[in-house]
Amino acid sequence: MTTSTFSGTTFSGRTALVTGAGRGIGRAIAVELAGRGARLALLSRSAGQLDETAALVRSHGSEAYVLPADLGDREAPAGVARRVFDDFGPVDILVNNAAVVWPLGPSVSIDPAAWAHSFDLNVSAPMALTFALLPDQLRQGWGRVVNVSSGVVARPGSMIGGNAYVTAKTALEAHTVNLAAEVRGTGVTANVFRPGSVDTGMQAWIRGQEPEAIGPALHERFTRTYAEGALITPEHSARALLDRLPGDDNGQIWDVA
Ligand SMILES: NC(=O)c1ccc[n+]([C@@H]2O[C@H](COP(=O)([O-])OP(=O)(O)OC[C@H]3O[C@@H](n4cnc5c(N)ncnc54)[C@H](OP(=O)(O)O)[C@@H]3O)[C@@H](O)[C@H]2O)c1
């Protein structure tokens, strides 16, 4: 555990937990936080990817704690919160970034169990992790919760074939804004981050699907965006988040686009 020496302009002395930190946007957020002085707990399922992120974090002179866990397991958030506290200390900054975009395709073809599992991962897991870590943040009178959403929430009809994802991200935003109202005035804030269209494995995975399986229009949209060079880098997206994080915003939708 460390004593906080937070200056207000950097995150020196603060401990952050980033989920989905093994690659893509989560890795970039973790590295950007390390560059601004935070010590990092890094969570995803792939231990090898987390080790790579940890090396990048340490190259900034920050501490890294690697925490392989499957947030699809309903018991995971409580266990994760306990392990981080015991091994690394209280979490000041929680970035709920891990998510899945599947299942994709015509809604009548979607297995309701897969739909519900994606909702568990994309909404229930961040909620459970937040609720497990919030008491320490409230006790210390400072905390930052960021839930990574998507621009699709502003245009729910634009991602045909992505019913589970669009529904989950919309629920995640409602959860965040409602929680923000609840914690107002405590020193803890909760905000939504929409990271933009970012060149990551998630985007590549969508482009790699058979057009017939996910719907030709959806496949064409993601392929075209990539071909037009319209995707931003994870680092660009992460910097946009980190520029906002030190402030006192609460219940805001931070949109890169
Ligand atoms: N890329 C975009 O254009 C875009 C646009 C809008 C919103 N977003 C949002 O941005 C966030 C990051 O997306 P990304 O593009 O960086 O995705 P990504 O490249 O697929 O990375 C997702 C991360 O989440 C982890 N993860 C997935 N399932 C998990 C599970 N069951 N338990 C623990 N960790 C899990 C992955 O690691 P493991 O697979 O090893 O577990 C990985 O580290 C997501 O919330 C996404 O919805 C992305």
The ligand as a Gaussian input file, in Angstrom:
#p B3LYP/6-31G(d) Opt

LIG

0 1
 N      -12.359000      -0.247000     -30.622000
 C      -13.367000       0.589000     -30.828000
 O      -13.511000       1.171000     -31.914000
 C      -14.341000       0.875000     -29.730000
 C      -15.387000       1.755000     -30.003000
 C      -16.302000       2.058000     -29.007000
 C      -16.155000       1.484000     -27.754000
 N      -15.128000       0.621000     -27.512000
 C      -15.014000       0.069000     -26.150000
 O      -13.678000       0.236000     -25.694000
 C      -13.346000      -0.817000     -24.768000
 C      -12.059000      -1.496000     -25.197000
 O      -12.243000      -2.003000     -26.505000
 P      -11.030000      -2.502000     -27.423000
 O      -11.392000      -2.133000     -28.793000
 O       -9.726000      -2.093000     -26.848000
 O      -11.240000      -4.085000     -27.270000
 P      -10.224000      -5.312000     -27.366000
 O       -9.048000      -4.971000     -28.187000
 O      -11.062000      -6.481000     -27.759000
 O       -9.762000      -5.495000     -25.841000
 C      -10.704000      -5.898000     -24.894000
 C      -10.017000      -6.162000     -23.576000
 O      -11.002000      -6.698000     -22.673000
 C      -10.542000      -7.927000     -22.140000
 N      -11.637000      -8.851000     -21.875000
 C      -12.533000      -9.351000     -22.770000
 N      -13.322000     -10.261000     -22.169000
 C      -12.912000     -10.329000     -20.865000
 C      -13.328000     -11.103000     -19.754000
 N      -14.294000     -12.037000     -19.856000
 N      -12.693000     -10.919000     -18.565000
 C      -11.688000     -10.012000     -18.434000
 N      -11.253000      -9.260000     -19.468000
 C      -11.862000      -9.421000     -20.666000
 C       -9.615000      -8.463000     -23.233000
 O       -8.659000      -9.397000     -22.728000
 P       -8.852000     -10.985000     -22.746000
 O       -9.572000     -11.353000     -24.019000
 O       -7.473000     -11.492000     -22.641000
 O       -9.657000     -11.273000     -21.515000
 C       -8.920000      -7.194000     -23.693000
 O       -7.835000      -6.888000     -22.827000
 C      -14.573000      -1.724000     -24.731000
 O      -15.384000      -1.351000     -23.664000
 C      -15.276000      -1.410000     -26.045000
 O      -16.647000      -1.716000     -25.991000
 C      -14.234000       0.285000     -28.463000

